Amino acid sequence: MPNKFGSFAYIPRIIFGGFTFKVAANLGENPGLDFLQECWNDDPALQIAIKKLLAKFPQWGIACVDGVLVKWER
């Protein structure tokens, strides 16, 4: 089923995603793998922000391996 909003449908996620990333970076709170994965799949520009965020907070246990976000255990 085609999206009735076309390519503009993901813009709110980019805006909300960017806000969530800033909050997470400031507070160190984990937004969760599911949310990060959705943003990762929505826009390549968000992939850069997610990589930086994951590098800053390795304690979240989420890593980027071969272009895929994965949960890892210590």
Secondary structure, 3 states (H helix, E strand, C coil): CCCCCHHHHHHHHHHHHHHHHHHHHHHCCCCCHHHHHHHHHHCHHHHHHHHHHHHHCHHHCEEEECCEEEECCC
